[in-house]
Every structure is written in structure tokens, then in C-alpha cells.
Amino acid sequence: MGKWITAVLILAGAAGIWAAIFYIRKKLRAYSSLFFGTKNLMAAAQELNQAVEDPPRSLNACEGSVLPQVLRDFPDFDIGLVKRQVQDYLQKKLGSHPSFQIHRVVLSAYEKDSLQRTLVFQAAVSWMEEKRLQKRYDIHYTYALPQGVSAVAASCPNCGGNLGFGDLECPYCGTRVVNPLKQTWAFTHLQET
Ligand SMILES: [Zn+2]
């Protein structure tokens, strides 16, 4: 009788171990397909190697020299907030692929002319096709007049003098003015480089 119980216990133990192995394999496959887009962990490992061998394209990060120029024109400018807006914009434009990832966003230039100011960002992104593709994009975020508004539409509330595009104060009497022409920020350009 004792031997019979021992045999049952051994069988039950073996079945338990087999079930555990089966369960772990299934979990590993699910994990593999969730994170690497393939059910085969070896293929996923090769994929990672390829991704490492294909180095991310370098970004032209000039934040240290560009940001002070931007802050001179826009004292309240919040670079962290704007970078999050750039990420949201990229996600909206390029994020249709489920494996889309944004690796880095940098501020690389600030361009000024008489009618607008443009912040040039660069972003390193990737997504999986045959293998993981690394790509670099230029994004322009532009502060410009609303459509149909002329640059001479605003005048100083104190002396009536004409205000120019980027004036923070009246050039004639020095009165501080806030966004007299109602310029707005908008994304104007997205291109792979
Ligand atoms: Zn004035």
C-alpha cells in the first residue's frame, strides 16, 4: 500500500514539473512576441544584435548655444514642455506602427526672419520592419502670424507707434507689449534626413 502511494506521488510530481515547463515555455514565447515581435527568442536575440550593430544616427544637438537665443526672444519658453509636444507630434505622425519608438529629441537650430521664428528639432526614432530601422527626422516648430494678418497690424497701446514682429516692447516709447500680432506656434515641417 505504501509503495502504491509513493508511485502516485512520483507521477503527480512528474506531471507537475511537466506542466510548469510547458507554462514557462508558453510565457517565454508570449514575452518574446510582445517585446521583439517574434516568437523565437534566438531570432529576437539576433535582432537585438543587428540593432546594436546599426548605430543610431548622430543628432546635431546644439541646445547649449541655441536655447539662450530662443530665451532672449521668448523669456517664458519651456524647452521641456516643447520637447514633449514634439514627441506627441511624432507619435501622431509616425506612431501607426506598433513598435514605433522615439529615442531622443534635441534642439538643433533657431532660424529668424522678419515674419517668423523657427525652432529646428532633430529626433532619433526607430521601428521594426524586417529588422529594427533607425531613422532621423527634422521637425520645424514655427512661431508665425495667423494667416491673413499683416505684420504692420499692431500698434503700441500707449503711443500708437507701429510694432514689429518680434517686439517685446514698443521701439518708440518702451511700453512692454505681449504678443501684439497674435502669432502662434505650429509644426510646419517633418522630414526624414
Ligand atoms: Zn509706444
Residues whose N, C-alpha, C, O or C-beta is under 5 A from the ligand:
A	BS01	ZN	C156 N158 C159 G160 G161 C170 Y172 C173 G174 T175
